[in-house]
Amino acid sequence: MDNITNNETEVKEKIKEIFKNNDAITIATTGGELSPWILSAYFASDELKIYLFIDTDGKSMVNLRINKRIAIAVSKNDAMQDFLQGYGTVEILKDSEEGFVRDILTKKMPWFKTYTPVTPVRIDIEKFYVSSFESKWFPARELEIKN
């Protein structure tokens, strides 16, 4: 493996570690009357794909129906702890995929429940920015996802 491949593998593994060690994600949306808007939600992942529920009638969903472009942050709100940021798009999933999303969320967080009507979504990140004080990743290491 060359250095680029080693670096890419190292960044991917750090992203998965950050996903595993954090339950909440912050998502910035725009598009509707209440733009920009920030949402915090519980999430789970499958490799680098992010899954969650968004309130069906909430401000974030109003924005996403107009503009699927988003930015995210996953952190413990402590710059000494590993964290990531990124941008990409949200795919609003079919109602038939709610079971899959609920299963992946409850596998990560057995206590997870919803209390309002929700819509399953998948976040596809185009570019990650991963920061780690311990690994001396300042400025952040970048990982671009090519589809």
C-alpha positions in Angstrom: 0.0 0.0 0.0 1.2 3.5 -0.7 1.0 6.4 1.8 -2.2 7.8 0.3 -4.0 4.4 0.7 -2.6 4.0 4.2 -3.8 7.5 5.1 -7.2 6.9 3.6 -7.6 3.6 5.6 -6.5 5.3 8.8 -9.0 8.1 8.3 -11.8 5.7 7.5 -11.0 3.7 10.7 -11.0 6.9 12.7 -14.4 7.9 11.3 -15.9 4.5 12.2 -14.4 4.9 15.7 -16.0 8.3 16.1 -19.3 7.0 14.9 -19.1 4.1 17.4 -18.2 6.4 20.3 -20.9 9.0 19.7 -24.7 8.6 19.7 -25.7 12.1 18.5 -25.1 14.0 15.3 -25.7 17.7 14.5 -27.1 18.5 11.1 -27.3 21.9 9.4 -30.1 22.3 6.8 -31.3 25.2 4.6 -34.1 25.8 2.1 -37.3 26.6 4.0 -38.6 29.6 5.7 -36.6 28.7 8.9 -33.2 28.6 7.3 -30.6 27.8 8.2 -31.7 25.3 10.9 -29.6 23.0 13.1 -30.9 19.6 14.3 -29.4 17.2 16.8 -30.5 13.6 16.5 -29.4 10.1 17.4 -27.8 8.2 14.6 -26.2 4.9 13.6 -23.9 4.0 10.8 -23.2 1.2 8.4 -19.6 1.7 7.3 -19.6 5.4 6.3 -23.4 5.7 5.7 -25.3 7.5 8.4 -28.9 6.5 9.3 -31.4 8.3 11.5 -35.0 9.5 11.9 -36.1 13.0 11.4 -39.4 14.4 12.7 -41.7 14.1 9.7 -43.3 17.5 10.2 -40.2 19.3 11.7 -38.3 22.3 10.4 -35.4 20.1 9.2 -37.6 18.0 7.1 -39.3 21.1 5.6 -35.8 22.2 4.6 -34.7 18.8 3.3 -37.7 18.6 1.0 -36.4 21.7 -0.7 -32.7 21.3 -0.4 -31.0 17.9 0.4 -27.5 19.4 0.9 -26.4 19.3 4.5 -23.4 19.8 6.8 -22.8 17.6 9.9 -20.7 17.4 13.0 -20.2 14.5 15.3 -18.4 15.3 18.6 -18.5 15.2 22.4 -18.3 19.0 22.4 -14.7 18.7 23.6 -11.9 19.7 21.2 -9.6 17.3 23.1 -11.7 14.4 22.0 -11.8 13.1 18.4 -14.5 14.7 16.2 -15.5 15.0 12.6 -17.4 17.4 10.3 -18.5 16.9 6.8 -20.9 17.8 4.0 -23.1 15.8 1.7 -26.7 15.0 0.9 -29.7 13.4 2.7 -31.7 10.7 1.0 -35.3 10.6 2.3 -35.9 6.8 2.6 -39.2 5.0 1.8 -41.5 4.2 4.8 -40.7 0.5 4.0 -37.1 1.1 5.2 -38.2 2.3 8.6 -37.6 -1.2 10.1 -34.0 -1.3 8.9 -33.3 2.1 10.3 -34.9 1.3 13.6 -33.0 -2.0 13.8 -29.6 -0.3 13.2 -30.4 2.4 15.7 -31.6 0.0 18.5 -28.6 -2.3 17.9 -26.3 0.7 18.7 -28.6 2.2 21.4 -31.0 -0.4 22.8 -32.9 2.3 24.7 -33.7 4.3 21.5 -37.4 5.2 21.0 -39.3 7.7 18.9 -42.3 9.7 20.3 -43.4 11.6 17.2 -44.0 10.7 13.6 -40.6 10.2 12.0 -39.1 9.7 8.6 -36.1 7.4 8.0 -33.1 9.1 6.2 -29.6 8.2 5.1 -26.8 10.7 5.0 -24.3 10.3 2.2 -21.2 12.4 3.1 -19.1 13.7 0.2 -16.2 14.9 2.2 -15.2 14.3 5.8 -12.9 16.4 8.0 -11.6 14.4 10.9 -9.8 16.1 13.8 -7.8 14.3 16.6 -5.8 16.0 19.2 -4.3 12.7 20.3 -3.2 11.9 16.7 -2.1 15.5 16.0 -4.7 15.8 13.2 -4.8 19.6 13.2 -5.6 20.8 10.6 -8.2 18.0 10.1 -7.5 15.0 7.9 -9.8 14.9 4.9 -11.5 12.0 3.2 -13.4 12.6 0.0 -16.0 9.9 -0.9 -16.1 9.2 -4.6 -19.3 7.6 -5.9 
